[in-house]
Amino acid sequence: MKTVFIDCSPKQRLSASGFVATFTRMFVFGRKVQCKLRTPKDFQPIFEEIKDADSIVFCMPLYVDGIPSHILPFLKEMENKFTNKNVYVIANNGFIEGRQNEPLMQNMENFCHRANLNWCGGLGIGGGVMMNVMRIMFCVVCALSLLQVVLNGFDFSLLKDSLDDALVILILCCGIISFDLWLAYCINNGKEYGKHYTRIMLPSFVFIVCADIFFTIISLFQGGIFRGWFSKKKPTM
Ligand SMILES: Cc1cc2nc3c(=O)[nH]c(=O)nc-3n(C[C@H](O)[C@H](O)[C@H](O)COP(=O)(O)O)c2cc1C
């Protein structure tokens, strides 16, 4: 069994779609390949991988309530190339409600029917930006705790506070993790998943305040903070 994961985010690094593709891949058995779909140059290598694949998992962000436009030419070419492959979708969006991904799911379902591909369902995740921030926080918490333990002569009792922090992050992500494991189970067994929606387990009023603060800080730095720090290419004025 071969599964091809396609990370459809145009971001070069640190995309939520790439993260969720890597996470799901860990629980899928058999041969698995993860590809990045950003430009038309990526089309052919991905088609080569799909040729002998049983399942394709599109991991994509929601753009303007739909499929990101750079994916459409890929789907158009794919329509006449393959039949009878199982197609799953994992979509994530900026707003907190995962259900906002419903139009994207419908588009992908219609595409599969037209292209004679087996639509096996999809998972819509709300608060994708937050999911991205949390996985970075999780890694930072783990790294700092280990450093603290080493610097204090392997005093493992210091891990307690860090484990509490890690537990909070896991609780906030429990919906995503459980729905994702179920999706991986369906991929492994070639089963239909249906359409499911989940989100970061944060009350909406807290999410809105956090998001407002986050984007205010970003806009104060003209959008350059975080993304700009990692970008090789500096934005032109
Ligand atoms: C051009 C553009 C359009 C977007 N449109 C929506 C939208 O309609 N609804 C929404 O909830 N989020 C929207 N978002 C937010 C993204 O879906 C969100 O940031 C997502 O987590 C990005 O995923 P990625 O890191 O995999 O690229 C949009 C983002 C961009 C850049």
The ligand as a Tripos MOL2 file, in Angstrom:
@<TRIPOS>MOLECULE
LIG
   31    33     1     0     0
SMALL
NO_CHARGES

@<TRIPOS>ATOM
      1 C1         -5.1810   34.5140    0.9240 C.3       1 LIG1
      2 C2         -5.7070   33.8890    2.1870 C.ar      1 LIG1
      3 C3         -7.0580   33.6200    2.3200 C.ar      1 LIG1
      4 C4         -7.5630   33.0380    3.4900 C.ar      1 LIG1
      5 N1         -8.9000   32.7970    3.5980 N.ar      1 LIG1
      6 C5         -9.3970   32.2520    4.7370 C.ar      1 LIG1
      7 C6        -10.8120   32.0170    4.8850 C.ar      1 LIG1
      8 O1        -11.6150   32.2750    4.0020 O.2       1 LIG1
      9 N2        -11.2570   31.4830    6.0500 N.ar      1 LIG1
     10 C7        -10.3930   31.1720    7.0810 C.ar      1 LIG1
     11 O2        -10.8610   30.6840    8.1190 O.2       1 LIG1
     12 N3         -9.0510   31.3620    6.9590 N.ar      1 LIG1
     13 C8         -8.5340   31.9010    5.8220 C.ar      1 LIG1
     14 N4         -7.1840   32.1050    5.6870 N.ar      1 LIG1
     15 C9         -6.2800   31.6740    6.7660 C.3       1 LIG1
     16 C10        -5.5900   30.3370    6.4440 C.3       1 LIG1
     17 O3         -6.5280   29.3500    6.0890 O.3       1 LIG1
     18 C11        -4.8170   29.8740    7.6910 C.3       1 LIG1
     19 O4         -3.8340   30.8230    7.9930 O.3       1 LIG1
     20 C12        -4.2000   28.5140    7.5560 C.3       1 LIG1
     21 O5         -3.8640   28.0360    8.8520 O.3       1 LIG1
     22 C13        -2.9280   28.5130    6.6920 C.3       1 LIG1
     23 O6         -2.4860   27.1810    6.5790 O.3       1 LIG1
     24 P1         -1.0040   26.8030    6.1040 P.3       1 LIG1
     25 O7         -0.0690   27.1860    7.2250 O.co2     1 LIG1
     26 O8         -1.0680   25.3390    5.8900 O.co2     1 LIG1
     27 O9         -0.7190   27.5650    4.8320 O.co2     1 LIG1
     28 C14        -6.6730   32.7030    4.5440 C.ar      1 LIG1
     29 C15        -5.3100   32.9740    4.3980 C.ar      1 LIG1
     30 C16        -4.8210   33.5650    3.2450 C.ar      1 LIG1
     31 C17        -3.3370   33.8460    3.1160 C.3       1 LIG1
@<TRIPOS>BOND
     1     1     2 1
     2     2     3 ar
     3     2    30 ar
     4     3     4 ar
     5     4     5 ar
     6     4    28 ar
     7     5     6 ar
     8     6     7 ar
     9     6    13 1
    10     7     8 2
    11     7     9 ar
    12     9    10 ar
    13    10    11 2
    14    10    12 ar
    15    12    13 ar
    16    13    14 ar
    17    14    15 1
    18    14    28 ar
    19    15    16 1
    20    16    17 1
    21    16    18 1
    22    18    19 1
    23    18    20 1
    24    20    21 1
    25    20    22 1
    26    22    23 1
    27    23    24 1
    28    24    25 2
    29    24    26 1
    30    24    27 1
    31    28    29 ar
    32    29    30 ar
    33    30    31 1
@<TRIPOS>SUBSTRUCTURE
     1 LIG1         1 GROUP 0 **** ****
